[in-house]
Amino acid sequence: MKLENVLSELDGFGRFQLRTVFLMVIPRVTLPFHFLLNNFIAAVPSHHCDISSLDNRGIFRNLSLADRLVVSIPVQEDGTPNSCKMFAEPQYHLLLNSSNITDLTTVPCQNGWVYDNTTFHSTLPTEWDLVCDKKRVNKATATIFFMGVMLGAAVFGYLSDRFGRKRVLLLSYVTTTLFGFASAFSYNFAMFAAMRFFTGFGISGISIITMVLCIEWVDIKHRTAVGVLMSMDWSVSTALLPAVAYFLNGWRYLTAVVTTPLFLAMITWWWIPESARWLVSNGRVNTAHFYLSKCAKVNGREQFMADLKPEVLSKVIILENENRKYSYLDLVKTPKMRRLALLTGIVWSKAESGWYTCSDWTVSFLQHVYPSRQNGLGFSNFMARIGVSVSPMIMLLEEVWIPLPSAVFSLVAFAAALSAYFLPETRNSRLPETIEDVEQTRRLSFSTSNEKSLS
C-alpha cells in the first residue's frame, strides 16, 4: 500500500488541497517581489557630476542650466553629458564653439553627482552614489541577495527534512520579515548588503518548502497541475511589481511594502497542514492520521479514514531503516543518485543563470526520482543560486564586447538542455521513498486511474 493510493482515495485534488495551495500562494507572492526587486531599487537614473565647485566666482548664476553643463561637463559620443567626468576648470569658450573638446583636461567627479529624479525618487545608487567607479558594487547587490538564497536553500532543505515542513516554514517567514524590514531601514550600504543577504537566506525556505508541501498533499496525476498552478503566482506578482514600484518610487518604501504579505502568511500559517508523507516517514503516524482525517472531512471522504487505523499508516511507506535521517551526503553516495544530483544541478544552475523562471518544470521533476525531496530540492536550489548569483557579474562582460553576455547565456542554456535530455522520465510515477527506489533495487510502480491496492 502506497501513500499515493491513500491520497487518491481522499480525492487527491479536492478542496483540502486547493485550500493548501491558496495558503501557500500568500507567502509565495513575496518571491518574485524580492527576487526581481533589484531591477527597481538598484536602477541607475541619468546623472552627471555636481558642478557647484566650479562656480567659485558666482558666474553660473547668469547661465542657464544647459549652458552650465556645456562649460562644465564633457559630452559623450551620443551627445549626452558624461556621467562620470567633469572639466577641471569651466570652459566658457564652449558657449561659442563646442565642437573641439579633445584637448581639454577632465577629472572624475569631485563633489558627488546630481541625479534625475523624474522616474525614481530614490534608489540605491542615488542614496549611496553607487555609480561610475562604484557601479560594480551596485551590480553586486543582486549577487549578495542570491548568495543568501543559495545558502538558505541548503540550510532550509536540511531543516525541513529533519524537523518538518510546517515549523521550518514559520521560521523562514519570521526570518524573511525581520531582515526584509531591516533592509528598508538600513543606514549605510554595508548594513543593507548584510540585511539583503539574510533576507535571501530566509526567503529561500519559503520558495522550496511551499512547493514541496503542496506536491506532497496531492495525488500523482495532479502534481503537474499543482506545479503549474503554483507557478502562476510568479506571473501575477511579476506583473504587479512594476505597478507597485510606480506608486512607491522610493527604494525604502518599496522594500518594506513587498515584504508585508508575510504578516498575513504568519496568521494563516496556523491552518497549514504538516506533510503526511513526512510524518509517516518519521514514525508520527497518529499526527499523520489526524491531518489525513482533516483532509477526508474537507473533501467529504470521512468513511475511508474511519476504516483506516493509525497503525496501518506505519506500513504505507516501506523504509529500509525507519530511524534513518537523510542528509546531503546521501545525494552522492550511490551511482544513480550521484548522476541525478549532477544533472539536476547543471540544469538548475545553467537555466537560472539565463532565465530565472525556467525552474518551474524542474521543481515538478525534483518532486519525483529524489527520495529526500527537501534535501534534493535544497541542493538544486543551491546550484541554481550559484547561476543567478554570477549573472549580474556576467553582464559586466558587455564592457569587453557588447554581445558577449548574450553569447555566454546562450551557451549555458544549451548545456542545461543537453543535461535535461539525460534525466529519467517521471510522468505518472510514484514518489521514491528510499535511495533503493532510485537505484531501482525495488521496481517503482506506476499509477493508473483504476489502481486499487489498499487491501
ZAPA-408034 format. One record per residue (C-alpha): x, y, z. Coordinates in steps of 0.001 Angstrom, whole numbers, plus 500000, padded with zeros to 6 digits. Example, Ala and Ser with C-alpha at 12.3 -4.5 7.8 and 13.67 -1.06 7.14 Angstrom:
BEGIN
       X       Y       Z
  512300  495500  507800
  513670  498940  507140
This chain:
BEGIN
       X       Y       Z
  500000  500000  500000
  501353  503395  498961
  500516  506849  500273
  499547  507839  496728
  496695  505345  496978
  495545  506864  500264
  495640  510391  498811
  493752  509214  495734
  491002  507753  497920
  490772  511063  499785
  490324  512929  496481
  493923  513890  495793
  492969  517280  494367
  489939  518256  496417
  489018  521300  498461
  491607  520473  501125
  494410  520504  498554
  493123  523665  496902
  492974  525373  500285
  496563  524312  500972
  497674  525705  497613
  495949  529002  498402
  497649  529212  501798
  500991  528643  500084
  500358  531306  497457
  500125  534040  500106
  503814  533878  501123
  504935  532985  497597
  503731  536393  496390
  506856  537807  498025
  509181  535564  495984
  509096  537438  492646
  508771  540693  494566
  512111  540180  496292
  513815  538230  493521
  513106  540994  490991
  513304  543890  493445
  516838  544776  492417
  515586  545857  488980
  513876  548780  490699
  515800  549628  493844
  519163  549394  492052
  518059  551309  488966
  520547  553960  487854
  518845  557196  486734
  520515  559726  484459
  523210  561608  486331
  526149  563934  485957
  528789  565442  488191
  527816  568038  490757
  529389  571130  489178
  528800  573575  492036
  532505  573539  492919
  533379  575122  489552
  531310  578238  490269
  533872  579909  492504
  533085  583417  491261
  529298  583215  491023
  529273  583369  487231
  526976  580373  486906
  524037  582389  488212
  523983  584227  484880
  523876  580975  482871
  521023  578631  482138
  521295  575042  483348
  522052  573880  479812
  524898  576397  479480
  526314  575407  482861
  526523  571803  481694
  528172  572850  478424
  531018  574638  480186
  531406  572047  482962
  530704  568546  481584
  532240  566918  478510
  529770  565282  476150
  529772  561640  475116
  529620  560320  471570
  525811  560331  471646
  525773  563974  472658
  524655  563453  476262
  526645  564801  479244
  529320  562470  480571
  528120  560726  483734
  531490  560328  485421
  533760  563180  484374
  533859  566954  484516
  536227  569653  483287
  538984  570663  485665
  538059  574314  485001
  534975  575932  483444
  535342  576131  479657
  533360  579236  478815
  534610  579330  475242
  532473  576266  474544
  529425  578515  474667
  530676  579926  471359
  532273  576806  469868
  531641  573414  471424
  532958  571323  468547
  536526  570770  469809
  536970  569412  473331
  539624  566783  472712
  542453  568685  474390
  540540  569841  477441
  541512  568431  480837
  538873  566327  482576
  538775  564877  486082
  536481  562408  487897
  533501  563915  489683
  534808  565854  492691
  531680  566556  494722
  529276  563744  494012
  526518  563615  491437
  523218  565200  490507
  520512  562640  489644
  517381  562835  487538
  514568  562042  489996
  511795  562121  487401
  511245  558344  487414
  512689  557256  490747
  512534  559365  493866
  515406  557390  495376
  517362  554229  494576
  520447  552574  495989
  522767  554400  493541
  521270  557788  494384
  521346  557077  498127
  524984  555988  498306
  526435  557177  494958
  526881  553673  493540
  527797  554898  490080
  530896  555232  487927
  533761  553606  489864
  531239  552041  492263
  528821  550667  489681
  530162  547146  490236
  529127  547474  493879
  525608  548261  492707
  525617  545188  490456
  526809  543111  493397
  523645  543808  495394
  521796  541149  493395
  524680  538729  493789
  524725  539256  497569
  520990  538573  497806
  521197  535370  495778
  524189  534157  497760
  521864  534312  500768
  519227  532412  498796
  521872  529861  497864
  522885  529233  501466
  519269  529259  502626
  518354  526552  500107
  520895  524196  501638
  520041  525026  505257
  516245  525080  504988
  516257  521984  502800
  518014  520083  505556
  515993  521587  508405
  512625  520832  506839
  513610  517210  506244
  514858  516969  509814
  512203  518900  511767
  509206  519014  509452
  507884  521307  506752
  505469  523400  508798
  507691  524507  511680
  510614  525355  509418
  508278  527262  507095
  507301  529527  510003
  510984  530094  510714
  511500  531206  507128
  508514  533584  507422
  509953  535242  510509
  513488  535419  509133
  512405  536991  505857
  510120  539511  507541
  512708  540581  510101
  515546  541108  507669
  513292  542417  504896
  512211  545353  507034
  515739  545776  508388
  516876  546214  504763
  514402  549048  504298
  515768  550881  507337
  519473  550374  506594
  521572  553470  507251
  524587  552513  505112
  525343  550175  502237
  527230  547618  504333
  524189  547172  506566
  521879  546967  503557
  524043  544288  501917
  524059  542194  505106
  520294  542530  505565
  519601  541588  501943
  521815  538531  502317
  519757  537281  505251
  516504  538234  503513
  517556  535942  500670
  518532  533300  503208
  515054  533308  504749
  513043  533581  501560
  514749  530515  500153
  512891  528428  502734
  509579  529847  501521
  510496  529007  497947
  511278  525335  498424
  509060  524332  501369
  505797  525728  499986
  506246  523861  496712
  507171  520575  498359
  504355  520799  500895
  501748  521234  498147
  503187  518479  495971
  503221  516027  498874
  499494  516545  499523
  498214  515780  496006
  497939  512523  494116
  500176  511586  491222
  498036  512691  488303
  497549  516212  489687
  501152  517043  490570
  501848  518733  487262
  498658  520776  487552
  499652  521893  491047
  503122  522831  489834
  501619  524965  487077
  499060  526479  489451
  501754  527327  491980
  503891  528945  489294
  501094  531330  488344
  501865  533396  491432
  505115  534296  489682
  503263  535557  486625
  500765  537598  488618
  503302  539019  491060
  505795  539809  488324
  503109  541808  486526
  502064  543505  489769
  505535  544577  490924
  506039  547350  488313
  502696  548878  489310
  503685  548828  492975
  507077  550333  492102
  505376  553052  490056
  503412  554336  493037
  506188  553702  495571
  509212  555055  493736
  511415  555232  496804
  513526  552143  497450
  512896  552086  501209
  509102  552163  500877
  509179  549593  498091
  511398  547166  500031
  509111  547370  503056
  505857  547004  501129
  506915  543904  499173
  507653  542199  502499
  504250  542911  504098
  502382  539858  502642
  504346  537745  505115
  502355  539202  508011
  499223  537642  506519
  501197  534463  505831
  502159  534183  509512
  498490  534498  510501
  497344  531847  508031
  500231  529531  508984
  498039  528009  511705
  495806  526432  509029
  498669  524893  507053
  498833  521082  507354
  502082  519278  508021
  503141  516879  505292
  501512  513494  505952
  504300  511877  503970
  506961  513402  506217
  505025  512446  509353
  504650  508810  508301
  508276  508622  507200
  509311  509805  510660
  507067  507409  512552
  504495  510012  513657
  501530  508039  512368
  498986  509437  514841
  499664  513004  513725
  499618  511869  510098
  496245  510208  510702
  494974  513466  512240
  495861  515520  509138
  494618  512850  506742
  491335  512787  508657
  491052  516572  508286
  491693  516129  504563
  488967  513456  504392
  486477  515683  506236
  487042  518700  503981
  486908  516538  500845
  483865  514565  502002
  485640  511200  502377
  485227  510626  506131
  484213  506980  505786
  487515  505968  504249
  489569  507388  507127
  487197  505852  509651
  488216  502449  508301
  491924  503305  508168
  493553  502991  511573
  496734  504914  512534
  498786  501746  512921
  498042  500831  509304
  499766  504025  508168
  503063  502754  509550
  503055  500234  506696
  502154  502704  503981
  505756  503652  503247
  508389  500928  503272
  511626  502243  504697
  514923  500393  504715
  515535  501885  508163
  512732  503799  509853
  515241  505691  512024
  517357  506834  509113
  517754  510585  508513
  518791  511674  505046
  521487  514273  504537
  523121  515949  501558
  525830  513278  501577
  523193  510756  500517
  522946  512596  497206
  526415  511371  496214
  526792  508012  497972
  525245  505824  495265
  525782  505841  491479
  522331  506855  490230
  521857  509430  492966
  525204  510969  492015
  524154  511084  488376
  520789  512603  489284
  522385  515235  491532
  524891  516159  488822
  522323  516509  486044
  519749  518436  488068
  522479  520682  489460
  523627  521521  485936
  520078  522118  484703
  519223  524448  487568
  522452  526422  487635
  522655  526868  483861
  518973  527519  483208
  518537  530007  486011
  521640  531966  485153
  519895  532855  481895
  516250  532927  482927
  515109  532554  486486
  511625  531122  485968
  512926  528195  483958
  512792  526342  487283
  509032  525674  487160
  509425  522410  485257
  512433  521235  487222
  510609  521749  490531
  507967  519258  489376
  510678  516875  488270
  512509  517035  491588
  509389  516055  493496
  509551  512669  491611
  513337  510265  491079
  514669  512357  494918
  513503  510334  497969
  514578  513147  500306
  512687  515858  498482
  513726  518799  500641
  517402  517855  500532
  517167  517266  496799
  515312  520488  496155
  517616  522314  498548
  520691  521086  496665
  519254  522028  493287
  518215  525449  494593
  521750  525868  495921
  523131  525145  492448
  520554  527418  490852
  521511  530371  493023
  525122  529949  492004
  523968  530584  488452
  521763  533501  489461
  524489  534998  491659
  527033  535179  488844
  524528  536507  486279
  524949  540191  487266
  528702  539737  487020
  528349  538159  483572
  526519  541291  482457
  529704  543255  483171
  531290  541410  480234
  529496  543825  477916
  532306  546236  478754
  534587  543855  476836
  532200  543116  473964
  528502  544034  473985
  527167  540681  472639
  529390  538638  474987
  526871  538244  477868
  524197  537022  475438
  526639  534535  473955
  527534  533194  477405
  523864  532823  478426
  523101  531013  475162
  525894  528524  475754
  524851  527745  479329
  521205  527334  478238
  522357  524787  475640
  524309  522934  478333
  521180  522839  480509
  519058  521452  477670
  521656  518785  476939
  521759  517748  480600
  517952  517611  480817
  517902  515129  477942
  519614  512520  480127
  517175  512821  483039
  514718  509926  483520
  511004  510210  482743
  508775  510838  485789
  505293  511106  484261
  502718  509251  486390
  505401  507627  488533
  505032  507430  492281
  507426  509339  494500
  510524  507360  495520
  510694  506997  499278
  514167  505477  499621
  517515  505570  497906
  516861  501945  496940
  513870  503167  494934
  516128  505497  492980
  518762  502819  492474
  515915  500534  491308
  516686  497638  493584
  512915  497710  494031
  510786  498391  490929
  508792  501614  491046
  505090  501206  490438
  503174  503459  488106
  499776  504958  488850
  496756  504211  486722
  493277  505554  487058
  491877  502228  488220
  494695  501331  490661
  493229  499980  493892
  495781  498366  496141
  494519  499245  499556
  493995  495721  500750
